[in-house]
Each structure stands twice: as structure tokens, then as C-alpha cells.
Amino acid sequence: MSSFWTILVHTYVSKLKTKSFILTTIITALIFIALTNMTNIIGYFSKDEAADKIAVIDETEQIFPLFVTQMKSINPDLQIEKYSKTVAEAENEVAAEKYEGVLILDFDQNHLPQATYKSLNVADFVLPGALESGVQQIKVQLAASQLQLTPDQLAKIYEPPVFERVALKKNAKTQEELSEARGLVYVLLFLIYFAVVMYANMIAMEVATEKSSRVMEILISSVSPIKQMFGKIIGIGLLSLTQLVLLLGVGYYFVKRNLKSMEGGFFEFLGFQNIPLSTIIYAVIFFILGYFLYATLAALLGSLVSRIEDVQSMITPMTFAVVAGFMIAMFGLSQPDTTFITVTSYIPFFTPMLMFMRVGMLNLPVWEPIAGILILIVSIILLAAFGARVYKGGVLMYGKSNSFKDIKKALQLTKDE
């Protein structure tokens, strides 16, 4: 086993010291820090900014006081100024950036408010949306007045109906539990997806690099292909865990540090307050099994190419499989119990993401995730056995790799030895 550990440690240490690994880790950590401090960053850059100023031309001579009152409740920081000059003059002052825009209030044929908003561009949706909301509320008030509705009657009209959803299936998750699970599963799916793509690609590149330098001819004669292949797979797997632990540690530290500013909003929507232990355990299991499945396939494919330039084209089908699994999982977040999602979750190359998504979103019987885990384990063993034979012959093949027909050639070389 000494040769196996030598390859494992060499793969891990050599990749750990590379500039690309260090740079990627630092950049990703900085992104994590920026995301967890986003509220503070936005506050820092916006503290010196002047509030938006809107010129309002009230051609009705009635709506402006009501509009000011409504906008104070919608956006209290917005500066609203009654403009007494012409529309053309207002447009010129908007062009000179004295005002963010000009709002023209008028009555329609039913004597209800209508408005026209003019600004330098229409790319901003937030401010016009707030202004439209203010005009809409005034329209509701005036329409209710025309119909002689009392405030209580108007409130009853707009009062949302009681609509309760009850799951009849035993042990089904509540709507609140689903909402919390959806955000967490979404984030973890992204983590599984990017980790599998990045590190599986790294394994294929590692094999192709050694092969292109002819080091492989020496290694293959002294170390069995199984030891060599899994030494690289586990070595880069440990590298991925090292990077993930570092990044999650950075993220955890800054989330704890900025917890007060993160209360509610985005982090509450993602359900990060109460993370079920079972979800984390399943995430780790399916992450590791998914990694080994795709890493074994990547090592097999990487052994078929002689030039680093050919690696991407050779592993493209594998990448498509990962992308397809991720896209199906994204669709399944809104409908996790459909037959299509259930069936595809048992397809080995989709199982890491789809079965994990179903476990996180649904209360499945224990046998289903266990069946998914067993399917992955059996698939990894079969792929490893087949991959070792292809790997042994593939690393001795040189020249341009044309297609997956090279697998047959690699198997033939293995038999001839």
C-alpha cells in the first residue's frame, strides 16, 4: 500500500501548493466575505448619496397632497417637490440631473388619477414602481369615494382570503418547512454541482498532464492502475474537502459576525435558521458519492487523451450529465414529488443531486435514500473496475484522441499485456 499512499500524498501536496489552488481559494473566500457583508457594503457606499428628488407636476391641482402622504409611507427617503413650471422646463432639469425624473399627474375620463413618468432612461424599475404604487393607492381611495364606500368596507375588499394548505399524506412537510428546505437545498445543490465539475475536471487534467510528459510510462510499470487512479481521485478529493472547509469556515465566521444585519430577508428566506441535521448528513453523503462517481469517470476519460488541449472535449459529455442533473434538480425544487423527478433520481449520474433534493424537500421512506446510496456505491464499484482496465490501457495510448472508440483500443491494450 506504500505506493498508493505515495501517489495520494504527492497528488494532494502538489496541488495544494499550486498558484491556481491558492488564488482560487483566496478569490472565492473574498466572494464569501463580500456576500456575508453585503448589507454593510451597500450601507457604506450609499450613506453619502443624496436621496432621489422627483419633480411633480399636478395638473389636477388636487392630487399632490394625497400623493405626498402616500409616498411617505412607501419611501420616506424620497424627496418630492411640487413643480410649477412647464413640462419642457422640467425635462431640461432632469437632463441636467437636478431631478431624477418628472411625474405628471392628471385625471382620466373617469376622473381617476393617471400619471406619466419621464426620466433619462427606463432601466430603473424600483423608483417608478414605488411612484406607481403611490398613484394606485390614490386611485383606490378616489374610486372608493365615488362609490361611497366606507374605509371599513374598502379594507374588507382588500383583505386577503384565508387560504390554508393541508397535506393529507402522513408525515408530509408543512408549507413553512418546505420554504425553509427549498432555500437550503438550492444552495447545497450549487455546492455539489460546482465541486463535482471543478474537481472532476482537475483529475482529468492531472492524468492528461502526467501522460503528456511521459511520466505515466514509468508509473504504470511500478504501480497498479487501481492504486494510481484512486490515489489521484482520493488525493484531489482531500484537496476539495480542504478548500471547502476553509471556505465554509470563512463563511461561518462572517455570518456569525454579521448575524444581526442578516436577520430576516434573504437569509431567512433560505431557511438558514434551523438546518436539520439529517439534511446536512445526506448532503455530505451524496456530495462524497457524487464526487467519486464523476471523479472515476474523469480519470477514465483523462487517460484517453495525450494532450491537455483535448481534455475539455473528451469530458464534455460528462459535464453535460452534471448540468442536466442540476437543471432537473432546479425544476424539481418546485415539484419534487413528480414521477419524472422520482424516476430520474435513480439514474446514477443524476442521483447525487436529485435524490438529495428529494430528501431535503420531502419526507421520504428510509429505503428510498438508502436505495439511492446503494445505487451510487454499486455504480462507483462497477465504473472503477471498468475504469481501471481502460485506465491501464489508456495511459499507454498516444496521439490525438478522436472519439470514445478509443475506449475499445484501451481495453485491447490491457488484454495484450
C-alpha positions in Angstrom: 0.0 0.0 0.0 3.0 2.3 0.3 2.9 3.2 -3.4 -0.8 4.1 -3.1 -0.2 6.5 -0.2 2.8 7.9 -2.0 0.6 8.8 -5.0 -2.2 10.1 -2.8 0.1 12.4 -0.7 2.0 13.6 -3.7 -1.2 14.5 -5.6 -2.6 16.3 -2.5 0.5 18.2 -1.6 1.5 19.2 -5.2 -2.0 20.5 -5.9 -2.2 22.2 -2.5 0.9 24.3 -3.4 -0.2 25.3 -6.9 -0.8 29.0 -7.5 -4.1 28.2 -9.1 -5.4 26.5 -6.0 -4.2 29.3 -3.7 -5.6 32.0 -6.0 -9.0 30.3 -6.4 -9.3 29.8 -2.7 -8.5 33.4 -1.9 -10.8 34.8 -4.6 -13.7 32.5 -3.5 -13.1 33.4 0.1 -13.3 37.1 -0.8 -16.6 36.5 -2.6 -17.9 34.8 0.6 -16.8 37.7 2.7 -18.4 40.2 0.3 -21.7 38.3 0.3 -21.9 38.0 4.1 -21.0 41.7 4.4 -23.3 42.8 1.6 -25.6 44.9 3.9 -22.6 46.8 5.3 -21.1 47.3 1.9 -24.3 48.7 0.4 -24.7 50.9 3.5 -21.2 52.3 3.2 -21.5 53.3 -0.4 -25.0 54.7 -0.1 -24.5 56.7 3.2 -23.1 59.8 1.3 -25.6 59.6 -1.6 -28.3 62.2 -1.8 -31.8 61.0 -1.7 -33.6 60.9 -5.1 -35.5 64.0 -5.9 -38.7 63.9 -8.0 -40.4 66.9 -9.7 -44.2 66.5 -9.7 -46.5 68.5 -12.0 -50.0 68.2 -10.7 -52.3 69.3 -13.5 -55.3 68.4 -11.3 -54.4 70.8 -8.5 -55.9 68.2 -6.1 -53.8 65.0 -6.1 -50.4 66.3 -4.9 -51.1 66.4 -1.1 -52.5 62.9 -1.2 -49.6 61.7 -3.3 -47.0 63.1 -0.8 -48.8 61.4 2.1 -48.8 58.1 0.3 -45.1 58.3 -0.7 -44.1 59.0 2.9 -45.3 55.5 3.8 -43.9 53.9 0.7 -40.4 55.6 0.5 -39.8 58.1 3.3 -36.4 59.0 1.9 -37.7 60.1 -1.5 -37.7 63.9 -1.9 -40.9 65.0 -3.7 -41.1 68.6 -4.9 -44.1 70.3 -6.5 -43.0 71.7 -9.8 -44.8 74.8 -11.1 -43.0 75.4 -14.4 -43.7 73.7 -17.7 -43.1 70.1 -18.6 -40.4 71.1 -21.1 -38.5 73.0 -18.4 -38.8 70.0 -16.1 -37.4 67.8 -18.8 -34.4 70.1 -19.2 -33.8 70.0 -15.4 -34.0 66.2 -15.5 -31.4 66.2 -18.3 -29.2 68.5 -16.2 -29.6 65.8 -13.4 -31.2 68.3 -11.0 -34.1 65.8 -10.6 -34.2 62.0 -11.0 -37.4 62.4 -13.0 -40.6 64.3 -13.5 -44.0 62.8 -12.7 -47.1 64.4 -14.4 -50.4 63.8 -12.6 -53.7 64.1 -14.3 -57.3 62.7 -14.3 -58.6 60.2 -16.9 -62.1 60.2 -18.3 -63.5 58.6 -15.1 -62.0 61.4 -13.0 -59.4 59.0 -11.6 -55.7 59.5 -11.3 -53.3 58.7 -14.1 -49.6 59.6 -14.4 -46.7 59.9 -16.8 -43.1 59.5 -15.5 -40.2 60.8 -17.5 -36.6 60.1 -16.7 -33.3 59.8 -18.6 -33.8 56.1 -19.1 -36.2 53.3 -18.1 -33.7 50.8 -16.8 -34.6 51.5 -13.1 -37.7 49.6 -12.0 -37.6 50.3 -8.3 -38.3 54.0 -8.2 -41.0 54.1 -10.9 -42.6 51.1 -9.2 -42.8 53.0 -5.9 -44.3 56.0 -7.7 -46.8 53.8 -9.5 -47.8 52.2 -6.2 -48.5 55.7 -4.7 -50.7 56.7 -7.6 -52.5 53.4 -7.4 -53.4 53.8 -3.8 -54.8 57.3 -4.5 -56.8 55.9 -7.3 -58.3 53.3 -5.0 -59.2 55.9 -2.4 -60.9 58.2 -5.0 -62.7 55.2 -6.6 -64.0 54.1 -3.2 -65.1 57.7 -2.6 -67.1 57.8 -5.8 -68.8 54.5 -4.9 -69.4 55.9 -1.4 -67.6 53.0 0.3 -66.5 53.4 3.9 -62.9 52.7 4.9 -64.1 49.5 6.7 -65.8 48.3 3.5 -62.7 49.1 1.4 -60.5 47.2 3.9 -62.7 44.1 3.7 -62.5 44.2 -0.1 -58.7 44.1 0.0 -58.4 41.8 3.0 -56.7 38.6 1.7 -58.8 35.4 2.0 -58.0 32.7 4.5 -56.3 30.0 2.4 -54.8 27.1 4.3 -52.9 24.2 2.7 -53.2 20.9 4.5 -51.2 17.8 3.4 -53.1 14.6 3.8 -50.1 12.4 3.3 -48.7 11.1 6.5 -45.6 12.9 7.8 -45.7 15.3 4.9 -43.8 18.6 5.4 -45.7 21.8 6.2 -45.6 24.8 3.9 -43.2 26.6 6.3 -40.9 23.5 6.4 -40.8 23.3 2.6 -40.0 27.0 2.3 -37.1 26.6 4.6 -35.8 23.4 3.0 -36.1 24.9 -0.6 -33.5 27.6 0.0 -31.1 25.3 1.8 -31.3 22.6 -0.8 -30.8 25.2 -3.5 -27.5 26.4 -2.0 -26.3 22.9 -1.3 -27.1 21.8 -4.9 -25.0 24.6 -6.2 -22.2 23.5 -3.9 -22.4 19.9 -5.1 -22.6 21.0 -8.8 -19.6 23.3 -8.8 -17.5 21.0 -6.7 -18.1 18.0 -8.9 -17.4 19.9 -12.1 -14.3 21.6 -10.8 -12.6 18.7 -9.1 -13.5 16.1 -11.6 -12.0 18.3 -14.3 -8.9 18.7 -12.2 -8.5 14.9 -12.1 -8.8 14.6 -15.8 -6.2 17.4 -16.3 -3.8 15.8 -13.8 -3.9 12.4 -15.6 -3.5 14.1 -19.0 -0.6 16.3 -17.8 1.4 13.3 -16.5 0.6 11.3 -19.6 1.8 14.2 -21.9 5.1 14.3 -20.0 5.6 10.5 -20.4 5.9 10.1 -16.6 2.9 7.7 -16.9 5.0 5.1 -18.6 7.3 4.9 -15.6 4.4 4.9 -13.1 2.2 2.4 -14.8 5.1 -0.2 -14.7 5.6 0.1 -11.0 2.1 0.9 -9.6 -1.1 -0.9 -10.4 -3.7 1.2 -12.3 -6.2 0.8 -9.5 -3.8 2.3 -6.9 -2.7 5.0 -9.3 -6.2 6.0 -10.3 -7.7 6.1 -6.8 -4.6 7.7 -5.4 -5.3 10.6 -7.6 -9.0 10.6 -7.0 -8.7 10.5 -3.2 -5.8 13.0 -3.2 -7.8 15.6 -5.1 -10.9 14.6 -3.0 -9.0 15.6 0.1 -7.9 18.8 -1.6 -11.5 19.6 -2.3 -12.5 19.0 1.3 -9.6 21.2 2.4 -10.8 24.0 0.2 -14.4 23.6 1.2 -13.6 23.5 5.0 -11.6 26.7 4.6 -14.3 28.5 2.6 -17.1 27.3 4.9 -15.1 28.4 7.9 -14.7 31.9 6.5 -18.4 32.0 5.6 -19.5 30.8 9.1 -17.2 33.3 10.8 -18.6 36.3 8.9 -22.2 35.1 9.1 -21.9 34.9 12.9 -20.2 38.3 13.0 -22.9 40.0 10.9 -25.9 37.9 12.2 -27.9 40.9 13.3 -27.7 42.7 10.0 -28.7 39.4 8.3 -31.8 38.7 10.3 -34.8 38.3 8.1 -34.8 38.9 4.4 -32.5 36.8 2.2 -31.1 34.5 4.9 -34.4 33.9 6.5 -35.9 33.1 3.0 -33.1 30.5 2.5 -34.0 28.8 5.8 -30.6 29.1 7.5 -32.1 29.5 10.9 -33.0 25.8 11.5 -30.9 23.5 9.4 -32.0 19.8 10.0 -29.1 17.6 10.9 -30.4 14.9 8.6 -30.2 17.3 5.6 -26.6 18.1 6.3 -25.7 14.4 6.7 -27.4 13.5 3.4 -25.7 16.5 1.7 -22.2 15.1 2.8 -23.0 11.6 1.8 -24.3 12.5 -1.7 -21.6 15.0 -2.2 -18.9 12.4 -1.5 -20.5 9.7 -3.5 -21.2 12.1 -6.4 -17.6 13.2 -6.3 -16.3 9.6 -6.5 -18.7 8.7 -9.3 -17.7 11.6 -11.6 -14.0 11.6 -10.5 -13.7 7.9 -11.5 -15.3 8.8 -14.9 -13.0 11.8 -15.3 -9.9 9.7 -14.6 -11.0 7.2 -17.2 -11.6 9.9 -19.8 -8.4 11.8 -18.9 -6.4 8.6 -19.5 -7.6 8.5 -23.2 -6.1 11.9 -24.2 -2.4 12.6 -24.9 -2.7 16.4 -25.0 -4.0 18.7 -22.3 -5.9 20.6 -25.1 -8.1 17.5 -25.7 -9.2 17.1 -22.1 -12.2 19.5 -22.3 -13.6 18.0 -25.5 -13.3 14.5 -24.0 -15.0 15.3 -20.7 -17.8 17.4 -22.3 -20.4 14.6 -22.2 -19.6 14.1 -18.5 -20.1 17.9 -18.0 -23.4 17.7 -19.8 -24.6 14.9 -17.5 -23.8 17.1 -14.4 -25.5 20.1 -16.0 -28.6 18.0 -16.9 -28.8 16.7 -13.3 -28.5 20.2 -11.9 -31.2 21.6 -14.2 -33.6 18.8 -13.4 -33.0 19.4 -9.7 -33.8 23.1 -10.2 -37.1 22.2 -11.8 -37.7 19.7 -9.1 -37.5 22.3 -6.3 -41.0 23.5 -7.2 -42.4 20.0 -7.9 -40.2 17.5 -6.0 -42.9 14.7 -6.0 -43.5 14.3 -9.7 -43.0 10.9 -11.3 -40.3 12.3 -13.7 -38.2 13.5 -10.7 -38.7 10.3 -8.8 -37.6 8.1 -11.7 -34.6 10.1 -12.8 -33.4 10.3 -9.1 -32.5 6.6 -9.5 -30.3 7.2 -12.6 -26.7 7.0 -11.1 -25.4 10.2 -12.8 -28.4 12.2 -11.6 -28.8 10.5 -8.2 -26.3 12.7 -6.2 -28.3 15.9 -6.9 -31.9 14.6 -7.5 -32.1 12.1 -4.6 -30.6 14.7 -2.2 -33.1 17.3 -3.5 -36.0 14.9 -2.8 -34.6 14.0 0.7 -34.4 17.7 1.5 -37.8 18.6 0.2 -39.9 15.5 1.0 -40.4 13.1 3.9 -39.3 10.0 2.0 -39.4 6.5 3.4 -35.9 5.5 4.6 -35.5 2.9 1.9 -35.5 5.5 -0.9 -32.3 7.4 0.0 -30.7 4.2 1.1 -31.5 2.7 -2.4 -30.0 5.8 -4.0 -26.9 5.5 -1.9 -26.6 1.8 -2.8 -27.1 2.6 -6.5 -24.2 5.1 -6.3 -21.9 2.7 -4.4 -22.5 -0.1 -6.9 -22.1 2.3 -9.8 -18.8 3.5 -8.4 -17.5 0.0 -8.0 -18.5 -1.1 -11.5 -17.1 2.1 -13.0 -13.9 1.7 -11.0 -13.5 -1.9 -12.2 -14.1 -0.9 -15.8 -12.2 2.3 -15.5 -9.1 0.6 -14.1 -9.0 -1.6 -17.2 -9.5 1.4 -19.5 -7.0 3.5 -17.5 -4.3 0.8 -17.7 -4.5 0.7 -21.5 -5.4 4.4 -22.0 -2.3 5.8 -20.3 -0.2 3.9 -22.9 -2.1 5.4 -25.8 -0.5 8.4 -27.5 -1.6 10.6 -30.4 -4.8 12.6 -30.9 -7.9 11.2 -29.2 -10.7 11.1 -31.8 -13.7 9.7 -30.0 -14.9 7.3 -27.4 -13.9 4.4 -29.7 -10.5 4.9 -28.0 -12.0 3.0 -25.0 -12.1 -0.1 -27.1 -8.4 0.4 -28.1 -7.5 0.9 -24.4 -9.3 -2.3 -23.4 -7.4 -4.2 -26.2 -4.1 -2.8 -24.9 -4.9 -4.0 -21.4 -5.7 -7.5 -22.7 -2.4 -7.7 -24.7 -0.3 -7.0 -21.6 
